[in-house]
Amino acid sequence: VQQNHDGLPQKAGFPQASLNEIHGAWFDPSNPVVKMNGNLRGDLFQSLLELEATADCCLCVGTSLSGMNADRVAVTPGTKAMQHNLKHGTEAVGAPGLVIVNLQRTQHDDVAALRIFAQASVVLKALAAELDLPSISAVARNVAVETAISDTGCRFRVPYSPVNGRRLSDQDAGSRKPDAPPFGFEVNLQEGAVLRVALGPYKGEEATVRGRTRQGHFRLAVSRDMGPGKVKGQVPLYLGKWWVLDGLRGDAPYFPLVPLNPSEGAA
C-alpha cells in the first residue's frame, strides 16, 4: 500500500501490479490524486479492506500515521496482536502485528510490536540481506520499459477489456469464437491519439496524448465536465511509461486507458 503519489517505487523498479496507490497517483489517469475531502477509488479501497482483514503483520515504513484512512492496514494487525498477547500472554504464538520504521514518533507507536527509529533505506537493505531477497535494478527495469516503447512505436496490444480496462483471463481467451477479433485491444499512445479513461472519477472521459515528458512519461489532456451549461475543460494528467511494459505483459489488474470505441477487441 503506497500512500504517496509520486511514483517513486515504480521509478525504482518496483512493479505497478504489486502497488495499491490508495490516495491517488501522478502517473495513473484512472486514479488521480484524492483531495483531503475526496473519495478513494472503490476497487482500491476494497482491496485495502481485504488487506486489513487478512494481514497478520504490517511493515510500516516512512509514514507518520497521521490519521489517513489507509492507516487501518497498520493499526488493525497491530491491535489484534496486542489483544492476543493480553489474552494469551507474550509467550503464546500469535500474529507478529505491527512494525514501524520511522525517524519520528507516531501516534500508534504503542500498538507496534517492534519500533525502529532509523532511515528506511538502512533498515530495508538489512532486511533484504537477512531474507536473501534478489535486488531490483531500476536501470534494468527502465531499459526494459524504453525498449518496449521503442519496439512498439507506442502502439501495442494489451490483454485487457476495451470496455472497462480490466485484465482478461485465460478463460476469456479460451472461450472466444474463431472469427472473433484479436484478444484485448490496441493501445495507441502516439501524440495526438485519443483514448478514454477506464476507471475512477474521469471514467469515460476522452484523454488526448500530448507527447512525452523529459523523463519519458506520457502527457495527457483529459476532458472534464465543468457543470451544467458549461463548456468542457481539460485536465493535464500523466501516464507512467512503465504502463507500456506492464500492459504488454498483462501484469497489472487493470489498464488505465481504453479505446474510444469499445468494439475494438474483445470485452
Secondary structure, 3 states (H helix, E strand, C coil): CCCCCCCHHHHCCCCHHHCCCCCCCCCCCCCCCCCCCCCCCHHHHHHHHHHHHHCCEEEEECCCCCCCHHHHHHHHHHHHHHHHHHHHCCCCCCCCEEEEECCCCCCCHHHCCEEECCCHHHHHHHHHHHHCCCCCCHHHHHHHHHHHHHHHCCEEEECECCCCCEECCHHHHHCCCCCCCCCCEEEECCCCCEEEECCCCCCCCEEEEEEECCCCCEEEEEEECCCCCCCCEEEEEEECCHHHHHHHHCCCCECCEEECCCCCCCC
